[in-house]
Amino acid sequence: ILPKSLKLRSSILRTMCSVLGLFVSQKDAEKLDKSAHVLVANYTTTLDHLAIGLVVPNILPSVWDLPPMLMWMLGYRDMGAKQGRETLIRNVQSHCQTSPIPALAFPEGASTNGRKGLLKFSVWPFSLDQKIQPIIVNVSRPYIARVSPSVLGGRWWIDLFWFLFVPY
């Protein structure tokens, strides 16, 4: 319910996530360019946008057909990804020009473990003619709970299940 740019929102979400075992930390905070309108990150789990949102408020263009209320709560926005690349680029450019909140893109398109392998990048975020801030997402779990955070081709609800039942 709170605006994305509000620090109180980030504090409340950090507390809620830590209760669920999701701890988010930020390294090299001084290197973050706050004037960037597009954030580009690797994609390791279905919860990456939530973790990035705790560090930098952002809007993620949605590729799913979700109810509007659920999209709003999760931080997604329908920017026309299903209508084609040109529509998506036009809508994201419009968003970047009118909103102080940057757009988030996962150019790999599918999750990887963040350590081995790299998927072919989609180049649409780089064709926006906007300042881009790269972000690296790293997921780690304690030695006793060495469950992969995500599996290539796995469903989002399976990843969520493991997040809920692995202690950290």
Disulfide bonds with the S-S distance in Angstrom:
none
